Amino acid sequence: MSNSLISILMAVYNGERYLREALDSLLAQTYANWQLLCVDDGSTDSSRCILKEYSERDSRIVVIESAENQGIANARNLGLEKAEGEIIMMLDCDDWLSADALQLLRDAFAADAEMDTVLLTLRYVEPDGAMHDFRNEVNDDISWLSGREACLLAINWRIHGVYAARRRLYDSHPYDCISKVYSDENTTRLHYLHSRKVGFCNGVYYYRQHPLSSTARKDKVQWDILTALDSLRQSLAGEGLDENALHLVDLQKWRNVMGGYMYYYARRRYLDEEERAELRAILDRHYFSTLTKGLPLSLKFRFGYAPIKWCPPLYRLQMRIFTRLRLLLGMDKHRYG
C-alpha cells in the first residue's frame, strides 16, 4: 500500500459557487496518486461546464453525468462503479481538503494492515469564515477504535462521519439510497461496524456551513431523516446488534420527531393547508412508530421531551406550548425566525 490509489467520490448538484475551490484543493495535494469521480447529479447551473474544464486539464478527474437529480447516495454509487482505488472516500462539492490530507490518510492505512477506516479531522467553516473543529468524544490517547465501538459512537454523532475506507467495505456496503439526503449516513455506520480498526489522522476536511434557508426548511425531503433512521435500525438489527445499541437509533429518531413537531408549530402559519396536512401526517406516522421504551428516564419525564404515547393530543399540546415558550425566550429565533 506504499503508493495506493485513492478514489474520491464527489456528488455535484448546482455547486458552481464553491466547486472550483473543492477541485483546486485536490490539485494541490502533496499525494498525487488519486482519482476523482465527479457525478453531476442533474445540475442546472454551470457545474457541468466547470467539471468538463477541470477534467480536460487533469486526466485524474473523471466526470459522470446523471440526467436527473437522484440524490447524494445514488450519485456516489454511480461513482463507485468506476472507482479503481484501494482506498475510497468522499468530498462534497462545496468543501475542500488540506494539502496534506491524502498523504496523511495513505500513511495511516500503510502503517497498520488492520486499519480499515480512517477519520479525517473535521473542521467546520461558518458563513463568516470562522472555523472550529468537531470534537470526537474519544480520549486523546486512543489512536483507534474497534468497528463496533466506532459504529455506536457514530449513531448519535459522538464521532463524525468524514473518513476514507478500504474498498472491500464499499463493495459489501454501497450507499443506502432509501433517502435522497440522509441515508448515506447509514452506510457510514455499517462501514465502521465492519472495520477491524477505525483510526484517526490530522488531514483536514473543511466542511462548509450554510445559512439556514427557510425555503429549504419547507422541503419535505428534510423529513426523510426519519425514514433513514428506520432503515438504519433495521440494518443494525440484521447485523445482530443488541437492544442497547438499537435504543441509540430510537433516541436519534425521537429527537428528530420532536424537532419536526417544533418546526411545525413554529412555522405552520407560513405553510399552506396542503403543506400542513402533509407534514402532520409524516410526523404523526413516525410519532406512533418510534420505539420509546428505551429512552432515558431523564427524557421520558422531561417537559418537551416526554413521549406521552398514551395520549397523542396531550403530546401535541406539550410540543405546542414548549415551542411557544422557547420562541418567546428567544431560544430558537435563529432556527425558525
N, C-alpha and C positions, 0 to 999 in steps of 0.2 A: 504493500500500500504506500510505498515511498512517493509515488507520483500519481496517485489515484485521480481519475476524472471525477469531478463534482458536477452533477447535473442540477440546475436551478430552475424551478418551475415558477413562471410569472403569469398570473391571470390578469388580463388588461381589459378594463371596460371604461371607456371615456376617461382615460387617465392622462390626457395631454398636458395638464398643468405641471405635473411632477415627474412624468415619465423619463425625461432626459436625465434628471438627477439620479434616478434609480439606475439607469443604464450606464451612466458615466461612473458610478461607484463600482460597477463590475469591471469596466475597462481599466480602472485604476488599481485593481487588486495586485498584490505582490505575488500571489499564487496564480499562475497562468493557465493551469490545466482544468478549465471549466467549460461547461456548455450551458447556454441559457435557452430554455424552451419558452418562448413568449406566445401565449394563446390569446389572440384578440377575440374577445367574447362578444362580438356583435357591436363594437363601438360605433358611435355616430359622429364622433369628433375627429380630430386629426391623428389619433393614436396609431392607426394602421400605417399612415404615411411615415410617422416617426420611427416605428418599428422597421419598416422597409428600409429607411435610410440607414439605420444602425446595422441591420443585417447585411447590407451591401458593403459596409465599412469593415465588418468583422465576421468571419465565417463561423465563429463560435456561437453567434446569435441566430437561432432558428425561429422563424415566425410560422405559427399555425393559425389559420383563420376559421372562426366559427360564424356561421351565417346569422345566428341569433343568440341573444343573451340567455345562457343556461345556468349561470351561477358559478361561484368560485370553485366548488368541489368538482363539478363536471369539467371545467376548464383545466384544472390541474391534472385530472385523469387523462385528458387529451394529451397534455404534455408528457405524462408518464409513459404513454405508448411509444414515444420517440426518445425517451431518456436513455442514454447509454452509460451513465456513470455508475461507479460502485457506491458512491455516496450521493444522496439526494436531499435537497432542501427546497424551501420556497422563499420567494421575495415578492412582496406586493409592489405594485407599480407606483405607489406613492411613498414608498420607504426607501432606505438605502443602507449600505454596509460600510463599516470602517475598512480602510485599505488592506488591513491585515486579517480580516475576518476569515477568509477562505483558508489562508495559511494556518491560522490557529486551529481551525476545525480539522484540517488534514492532519496536523501534528497530534491532536488529541486522539484521533482514530488510530494513527500509526503507533502510538505509544502503548496501546493495550488492545490485543486482538479480541477481547470480550466486550469492548466498548461499542455498543450497537447504536447508541444515540448520544448526541452532544448538544447541549443547550448553548446558545449564544448569550451574551449579555444584552438584555433588552432595555433600550433607552428611549423613553417617551419624549417626543418633541411637541411642545404645546404650540398653539397658534401664534403666540407672541415670541416664539423662538426659545423659550426656557426649556431646559432639559432636566430630566431626573430618571434614575434607574429603577426598574422593577426590582423589588427585594424578594428574592426567593426565600421561603421560610425553611432554610436549611442552615445548619451550623457551619460557620466559616471553615472549620477543619475537615468538613466532609467533601471529598473530591468526586464521589459518585454515589448513586443510589441503585438499589435493585429495581427491576422493572415494575414490580408490584408497588413498591414504595412510591415511585415516581407517578404511577397511574393514580393512586389515591390522592396524592398531593395535588395533582393537576385537576381533579374533578371540581374542586372549589377554589382553583387558582392560587394555591399556596406556592406552586411553581408555574412558570409561564409555559407557553406552547410554541416558542420560536426555536427551532432546532434543525439539525441535519441527522439523517439516519442511514443505516446500511440498506442497500437495495432490497434485500430479502424481505424487509418489513413492509416496504411499499408493494412488493409483488404479492405478498399474502394479504395485505390490508390496504387496498387503494382507498381513495377518499369516499366517504359516505355522502351520497348525493340526495338524501331524503329532504334536505333543506337547501335552498339556493345560497343562504348566507351563513348558517351556523354549524351545519352538521360536519363540516371538515374538522371541527374541534373534536368530534367523537373519534376521528381517526388518530388524532394526536394521542388520546388516552390509550388506544389499542397499540399504537407503536411503542409507547412507554411500557405497557404491560408485557409485551413480548420481547423486550430488550433484556439481555443478560445484565448489562450495566448501562446506566444513564449518567453521563458526566456533564461537565461544565467547561466553558472556555471564555477567554476575555475578548474574543472578537465581538464587535458591537453591531447590533441590529438597531437602526434608528427607526422608530415607529411613530409615524406622524399622527397626531391627534387632530381631528377636525371639529370645528364648532358644531354644536348640536343644531340640526335643522328641524324646525317644527314641521316642515313638509315631509321630511324623511320619517319623522316620528309617526305620521299618519299612515305610513306604508304598512299594510298588513303583513308584509314579509318579515317584519321585525318579530312577529309573534311566532315565527317558525322555530324560534329557540325552544319553545315548549315541546313541539313535535320532535325536535332534535334530541332533547333530553329523554324523551320516551324511548327513542331509538338507542341512545346510549345505555339506558338501564337494561333494555332487552339484550344488547350485545354483551354487557358485563355479566349479566345473569347467565348467559350462554357460555361465558368463559369460566364459570364456576366461582365467581366472587361471592363472598358471604353477605348476609343481610346488613352487617355494619357498613360494608363498602357501598352497598346499594342505597342505604339511607343517605349517604352523601349526595347521591344524584337526586333523591327525593327532596333534600333540603334545597339544592340549587333550583329545582323546578318550582318549589313552593315560593322561594324568594322572587322568582320571575312572575309567578301568578300574582303575588302581592303587588309587584311593580306594575303589572298590567292593569290591575284594578285602580291603583293610584293614578296611572296615566289616564284611565277612562274618566275618573271623577274630576281630575284636574283640567282635562281638555275637552270634555264632552260638549260644551257649548260651541266649540269650534268645529264639531263633527256634524255632518248631516244625518238624517234619520237612518239611512241605509248603513252608513259607517258605524253608527252607534250599535245598531242591531247586530252587525257582523262581528264587531269587537266583543260585545257582550256574549254572543254565542260561543266564540272562541274561548273566552275567559271562563265562562260557566262550565264548558266541557272539561277544561283542564282542572278547574277547581274540584270537580267531582272525581276526576280520575287520579289526582295526585295522592299518593300514599303518604299520610302524615303521622302514622303511628310511631315512626322512628325519629320524629323531630325532638330536639332537646326540650326539656321542661321549661327552660328559660324563654322559649318562643311560644310554646303551647298556651301559656297563661299570661302572655305579654300583650298589652293593648296594641292593636295594629298588626300583630303577627299571628294571633291565635286563629286556628283554622275554623273553629265553630262549625264543624261538619254537621252537627245535629240540627242546625238552624241556618240555612243559607241566607235568608233575608237579614238575619241579625249580623252575619258576617259582612254582607254588603253595606249595612248601616255603619258597622265598625269602620270599614275602609273609607266610606264617605266622610265620616267625622275625622278620622285620622288624617286623611289627605287635606281636608279643610284646615285643620289645626296647623299642620306643617306649612301650608301656604301662608296662613295668617302670621306665623312666626318667621316667615321669610326663608325657611329652610330649603325649599325646593324651587325657588324662582329661577335659578339657573337651568333647571331641568324642564320646567313647564312654562316659563314666562314667555 
